Amino acid sequence: MATNDQIKQLVKAHHANDDKAFRSCLLQMAAYEAKRGHATVAREFKVLANQKHEQAKIIKIANNDGLFNVTYPKVHLGDLVVGDGIRSKITRVVKEYRQRGKLADYGYENRRRLLLEGHPGTGKTMTASVIASELGMPLFTVQMDKLITKYMGETSVRLRQIFEAIERNPGVYLFDEFDAIGADRSLDNEVGEMRRILNSFLQFIEEDTSGSIIVAATNNKQMLDAALFRRFDDVLHYEMPTPDQAKQLVDHAVGGFDTNFYASSSLAERMSRLCQAEIVQVCQDAIKESLLEGDEHIDDGRLSSLCDERISLYSADQQAS
């Protein structure tokens, strides 16, 4: 194994956040193990060194003007509760990406430009995480507040920087709240600058030939410019959960705490009035209440009460408006 001095150097580099020194030390350890005939260990150290190099490069890019938030998701398709139609489309995207070389041999491109639309909290952002996780790629979330500025022409420049990063660094790139830049150019209140931004986006996405996957998500499909839709390889429509999907979510969320819990059909019906994200939140609230009360079990009554409490918020908002 590595010497004590090498381990100390590795720890020091880690605490100093010195990626270059950290990688150099890993390579030294790989060489040391190779000389001792430990080929497998040496190879593992080299893989770790290259991973550290790539992660450091990605983080540096992500920190460039704060345009991206970079994560390495660990969620899988089985964690996403959506309809079979959406699940099938996600599976197809992943399959085509994994076999993109075979498609290219026959003159075809894999699906890699996706538009996700639907009610908030129904799984659009999680879908981007799932695709990134399934393909072992980083997820770059575009920070809209950093992209869109008040200075004329600057947003288009930053948009170009984003597409340059998309070209140079393969990953899954998420444009959340996409209607902020994709609004219909014919709207009466649409200013000239936003039209230019949309035109720039249309041009960039049309010219993009990268190995990245571009995901645009919106809660307001009606606001999007019609010209956008033909630029995407697929459009996924997200809906509120069915009672069966609500039951699946509740059983999964609560089952980790109370293994004997199974949602009743009446609870599932009631929960289906909430979006997927809210159902999970209600389950987490119920678990927290049980923990604080020293109760190891959760019943339908507690979940129903918390569900009704959240539903009543919408009624109060509608009455206030």
VOVO-256703 format. One record per residue (C-alpha): residue in three letters; y negated, z negated, x. Coordinates in steps of 0.001 Angstrom, whole numbers, always signed. Each point is the difference from the previous one (the first is absolute). Layout:
BEGIN
    aa         v         w         u
   ala         Y         Z         X
...
This chain:
BEGIN
    aa         v         w         u
   met        +0        +0        +0
   ala     -3685      +171      +923
   thr     -1330     -2371     +2647
   asn     -2119     -3023      -824
   asp     -3042     +1651     +1569
   gln      +391     +3073     -2187
   ile      +282     -2117     -3130
   lys     -3113     -1948      +987
   gln     -1920     +3252      +576
   leu     +1145     +1263     -3385
   val     -1180     -3161     -1771
   lys     -3348       +58     +1814
   ala      -574     +3646      -954
   his      +846      -798     -3611
   his     -2423     -2943      -190
   ala     -2709     +2056     +1713
   asn      +592     +2819     -2503
   asp      +301     +2338     +3003
   asp     +2122     +2856     -1365
   lys       -12     +1898     +3294
   ala     +1287     -2992     +1985
   phe     +2515      -839     -2718
   arg     +1461     +3522       +91
   ser        -7       +68     +3810
   cys     +1951     -3259      +101
   leu     +2573     +1339     -2486
   leu      +515     +3088     +2173
   gln      +443     -2209     +3086
   met     +2613     -2009     -1859
   ala     +1736     +3243     -1031
   ala      +132     +1148     +3633
   tyr     +1306     -3401     +1122
   glu     +2805       +56     -2561
   ala      +874     +3624      +842
   lys      +483      -909     +3675
   arg     +2378     -2772     -1051
   gly     +2078     +2502     -1997
   his     -1142     -1262     -3416
   ala      -717     +3440     -1451
   thr       -91     -1083     -3659
   val     -2485     -2822      +621
   ala     -2149     +2282     +2173
   arg       -89     +2613     -2739
   glu     -1017     -2608     -2586
   phe     -2889     -1168     +2204
   lys     -1192     +3603      +384
   val       +96      +527     -3772
   leu     -2029     -3190      -515
   ala     -2524     +1139     +2634
   asn      -483     +3355     -1724
   gln      -338     -1668     -3408
   lys     -2665     -2314     +1386
   his     -1835     +2995     +1461
   glu       +51     +1885     -3308
   gln     -1068     -3066     -2008
   ala     -2890      -664     +2388
   lys     -1118     +3610      -337
   ile      +198      -141     -3781
   ile     -1915     -3277      -218
   lys     -2722     +1433     +2238
   ile      -324     +2967     -2342
   ala       -13     -2258     -3056
   asn     -2823     -2070     +1446
   asn     -2129     +3091      +631
   asp     -3037      -697     -2219
   gly     +2297     -1961     -2313
   leu     +1078     +3166     -1798
   phe     +3616     -1143      -369
   asn     +2010     -3079      -750
   val     +3383      +444     +1699
   thr     +3206     -1732     -1085
   tyr     +3729      +373      +586
   pro     +1498      -511     -3483
   lys     +3482     -1437      -474
   val      +540      +809     -3671
   his     +2611     +2421     -1265
   leu      +512     +2248     -2989
   gly     +2219     -2594     -1641
   asp     -2948     -2418       -40
   leu     -2108     +2406     -2076
   val      +454      -262     -3779
   val      -988     +3378     -1481
   gly     +1482     +2654     -2251
   asp     +2846     +2233     +1146
   gly     -2327     +3004      +148
   ile     -2300     -1620     +2569
   arg     +2922     -1432     +1960
   ser     +1553     +3469      +191
   lys     -3247     +1532     +1290
   ile      -410     -2690     +2685
   thr     +3603      +525     +1101
   arg      -657     +3728      +247
   val     -3080      -541     +2184
   val     +1968     -2232     +2384
   lys     +2970     +2387      +109
   glu     -2171     +3051      +673
   tyr     -1888     -1793     +2774
   arg     +3218     -1052     +1725
   gln     +1251     +3593      -131
   arg     -3341     +1744      +544
   gly     +1375     +1796     +3059
   lys     +2712     +1642     -2084
   leu     -2554     +1062     -2617
   ala     -2281     +1399     +2719
   asp     +2854     +2148     +1334
   tyr       -14     +1808     -3339
   gly     -3796      +216      -240
   tyr      -588     -2919     -2379
   glu     -2143     -3121      +296
   asn     +1006     -3469     -1100
   arg     -1973     -1767     -2724
   arg     -2589     -2153     +1733
   arg     -3130       +51     -2195
   leu      +379     -2277     -3031
   leu     -2353      -942     -2824
   leu      +825     -3233     -1816
   glu     -1755      -811     -3261
   gly      +371     -2642     -2658
   his      -923     -3454     -1248
   pro     -1007     -2574     +2658
   gly     +2829     -2160     +1315
   thr     +2828     +2372      -922
   gly     +1276      +645     +3529
   lys     -2158     +2740     +1518
   thr     -1019     -1872     +3151
   met     +3507     -1419      +361
   thr     +1372     +3551      -127
   ala     -1943      +868     +3166
   ser     +1460     -3118     +1654
   val     +3513      +959     -1082
   ile      -304     +3525     +1423
   ala     -1337     -1369     +3297
   ser     +2770     -2596      +190
   glu     +2802     +2418      -873
   leu     -1186     +2432     +2682
   gly      -779     -2677     +2608
   met     -3650     +1077      +185
   pro     -3247     -1997      +103
   leu     -2108      -112     -3155
   phe     -3677      +808      +519
   thr     -2134     -1043     -2968
   val     -3381     +1737       +36
   gln     -2803     -2540      -432
   met     -2199     +1677     -2609
   asp     -2923     -2349      +588
   lys       -86     +1152     +3640
   leu      +570     +3652      -849
   ile     -2762      +445     -2562
   thr     -3492      -669     +1348
   lys     -3530      +477     -1325
   tyr      -946     +2363     +2807
   met      +180     +3681      -801
   gly     +2736     +1814     +1876
   glu     +1491     -3123     +1617
   thr     +2824      -351     -2528
   ser     +1190     +3546      +667
   val       -13      -746     +3735
   arg     +2137     -3101      -543
   leu     +2299     +1956     -2270
   arg      +510     +2481     +2820
   gln      +860     -2920     +2343
   ile     +2628     -1159     -2487
   phe     +1651     +3414      -144
   glu       -87      +243     +3796
   ala     +1894     -3317       +98
   ile     +2422     +1345     -2616
   glu      +663     +2967     +2293
   arg      +384     -2020     +3221
   asn     +1909     -3035     -1250
   pro     +2842      +487     -2501
   gly       +50     -2608     -2760
   val      -507      -539     -3695
   tyr     -3719      +180      -834
   leu     -1115     -1595     -3271
   phe     -3273      +906     -1719
   asp      -147     -2754     -2643
   glu     -2559      +214     -2834
   phe       -86     +3690      +782
   asp     -2374      +839     -2861
   ala     -2772     -1381     +2236
   ile       +81     +3292     +1907
   gly     +1953     +2241     -2369
   ala     -2216      -189     -3101
   asp      -455     +3119     -2099
   arg     -2838     +2090     +1429
   ser     -1081     +1062     -3497
   leu      -889     -3537     -1104
   asp     -3661      -305      -921
   asn      -519     -3108     +2148
   glu     +1669     +1443     +3100
   val     -2453      +237     +2873
   gly       -83     +2831     +2508
   glu     +1209     -2128     +2921
   met     +3198     -1032     -1825
   arg      +666     +3628      -832
   arg      -243      +840     +3692
   ile     +2401     -2837      +826
   leu     +2539     +1311     -2505
   asn      -388     +3525     +1369
   ser      +646     -1369     +3498
   phe     +3126     -1818     -1174
   leu     +1310     +3125     -1700
   gln      -526     +1961     +3199
   phe     +1607     -2614     +2245
   ile     +3081      -500     -2159
   glu      +414     +3762      -367
   glu       -50      +467     +3783
   asp     +2156     -3032      +818
   thr     +3264      +890     +1750
   ser      +818     -3467     +1362
   gly     +3234     -1947       -70
   ser     -1617     -2733     -2096
   ile      +326      -765     -3696
   ile     -3243      -180     -1987
   val       -16     -2162     -3133
   ala     -2969      -108     -2387
   ala       +21     -2617     -2778
   thr     -2285      -314     -2999
   asn      -262     -1933     -3253
   asn     -2238     +2698     -1521
   lys     +1774     +3343       -57
   gln     -2543     +1333     -2485
   met     -2794      -383     +2564
   leu     +1667     +2190     +2624
   asp     -1136     +3524      +733
   ala     +2425     +2621     -1304
   ala       +79     +1741     +3393
   leu     +1713     -3036     +1533
   phe     +3280      +249     -1854
   arg     +1184     +3258     +1553
   arg      -649     -1444     +3487
   phe     +2715     -2617      -521
   asp     +3710      +717      +250
   asp      +858     -2457     -2751
   val     -1737     -2147     -2626
   leu     +1609     -3299     -1029
   his      -996     -1589     -3317
   tyr      +322     -3810      -169
   glu      +310     -1834     -3308
   met      +207     -3565     -1265
   pro     +3503     -1485      +294
   thr     +2587      +275     -2749
   pro     +1624     -3244     -1236
   asp     +3058      +798     +2150
   gln     -2181      +451     +3075
   ala     -1918     -3185      -825
   lys     +3301     -1918      -218
   gln     +1091     +1448     +3345
   leu     -3272     -1136     +1598
   val      +158     -3499     -1459
   asp     +3660      -536      +884
   his      -645     +1137     +3571
   ala     -3207     -2015      +470
   val     +1325     -3232     -1518
   gly     +3606      +379     +1178
   gly      -911      -895     +3564
   phe     -1144     -3427     -1211
   asp     +2294      -639     -2967
   thr     +3253     +1915      +434
   asn     +1126      -872     -3517
   phe     -3030     +1558     -1703
   tyr      +214     +3198     -2043
   ala     -2850     +1188     -2205
   ser      +642      +246     -3722
   ser      -658     +3241     -1879
   ser     -2987     -1584     -1783
   leu     -1546     -1101     +3310
   ala      +573     +3461     +1481
   glu     -1688     +1596     -3011
   arg     -2995     -2301      +384
   met      -207      +541     +3760
   ser       -38     +3786      -462
   arg     -3582      -336     -1247
   leu      -962      -760     +3606
   cys      +120     +2331     +2998
   gln     +2604      -486     +2711
   ala     -2359     -1817     +2370
   glu     -1043     -2444     -2725
   ile     +3607      -725      -955
   val      +724      -995     +3580
   gln     -3146     -2160       +22
   val     +1072     -1799     -3189
   cys     +3418      -697     +1537
   gln     -1591     -1359     +3167
   asp     -2302     -2227     -2074
   ala     +3020     -1370     -1863
   ile     +1806      -714     +3264
   lys     -3042     -1820     +1409
   glu      -289     -2144     -3127
   ser     +3684      -908      +221
   leu      -315      -917     +3667
   leu     -2977     -2265      -617
   glu     +1801     -1712     -2878
   gly     +3207      -444     +1982
   asp     +1953     +2176     -2431
   glu     +2729     +2213     +1486
   his      +338     +2191     -3094
   ile     -2213     +2420     -1913
   asp      +355      +770     -3701
   asp     -1272     +2712     -2324
   gly     -2551     -2362     -1493
   arg     -1902      -514     +3232
   leu       -45     +3730      +763
   ser      -984      +918     -3571
   ser     -2908     -2430       +85
   leu     -1309     +1388     +3294
   cys      +500     +3557     -1242
   asp     -1994      -696     -3184
   glu     -2699     -1664     +2074
   arg      -421     +3177     +2053
   ile      +110     +2264     -3057
   ser     -2713     -2119     -1650
   leu     -2324      +797     +2898
   tyr       -65     +3642     -1104
   ser      -718      -987     -3600
   ala     -2883     -2213     +1152
   asp     -1407     +2811     +2135
   gln      +165     +2471     -2894
   gln     -1754     -2442     -2327
   ala     -2697      -686     +2594
   ser      -653     +3716      +452
